[in-house]
Amino acid sequence: MTPQAFAADLATIPAMDDLTVRICSGGGDVCAAQAIGAMLENRLGTVTAQIEGICASAATIVASHCKVVKAAEDATYMIHPIKVNPNGFVDMEGLKQLMDALTVMRTNVLNQYAKKTGHTVEEVAAWMDATSWWTAAEAKENGFIDEITESNQTAKIENRNGALFVNSIAVPGTFDDAPEFVRNRAVVGPATTEGFVNNTDPAGKPDKNDGGNDMEFKNADELRNGCPDLVKEIVDEAHAEAQKQERDRLAAIDEIADAVPSDLVAEAKYGDKACSAEQLAYRAALDAKKKGHKLLDDTEDDADTSGANSVGGAAPDGVSGTGTKNKNQTDAEKRAMVKNLFHPKKEG
């Protein structure tokens, strides 16, 4: 059942009328469940969910939107963590989008559970993360069900080649994953050629046991198409965070701009090699070091050109009788020479 088809059916019922929604579902698409639940919650008449057999996975989202939730005595209720399945290669950006989507969907579902049950988000989160299976009585005790009703029919529990079916509805996980109180209710009969045992008139082997995994998105495109509003919210949040980080980066650069050459500041802010304030400080230090070496070299060249280096006798490391300096001077010697030029020692 898609939200579009559900909306078309719902439109045929006057909005003021009370409505009973019968649920026997192992789950489905989480966004579809949220859309259907919102339609039910927005009706003017009282909406009652009647659980018959199983209410699991995304089906619990629909139930939680209903004003009143009733369940048969032998009904089963199950909540579990939301999952996504990339079903292919995903790059880092794709993984980030999936993680962001999971976070938002998880938050929305937990808030809905908390609203329905009256428990804290932390309490319902612990139940969700643990994959909780409950009898109708346990679900009522935890606030997910409001009333337990008597039923003339008993839920049909089946083990189909290891897959759990309740009233012919696939349920998330395997038969062995279900709690003991569910497995013990399976009607046991003779073994069949298809390899499973349950009642005397078993259903056929399913082509595929989705186990409620329709709530999984196989790739980013499916996520965009299935939950456009959710994707827009994630993208908008990412843009806002990126803008904040850029403002913070420029502000940090402005704080040290007075101590850095203006050309380096402009390049750090808007150039092809834009960088952080920390990287700019490192570049400025390298630039100052280069300029310091150049000053020493230029000073020596000026001294050679003016003939200052040829005045007087030979230096200790020069050539005897010529006054010529050794060209392979160290940085320390160059600094000493510059210091002597600007601050000559006074004689006697």
PyMOL commands that set and color helices and strands:
alter all, ss='L'
color gray80, all
select helices_A, chain A and resi 3-10+30-41+59-65+92-117+121-129+136-141+180-183+213-215+220-226+228-259+262-270+277-306+308-310+331-342
alter helices_A, ss='H'
color red, helices_A
select strands_A, chain A and resi 19-25+47-56+68-72+76-79+132-135+147-149+157-160+163-166+169-174
alter strands_A, ss='S'
color yellow, strands_A
deselect
rebuild
show_as cartoon
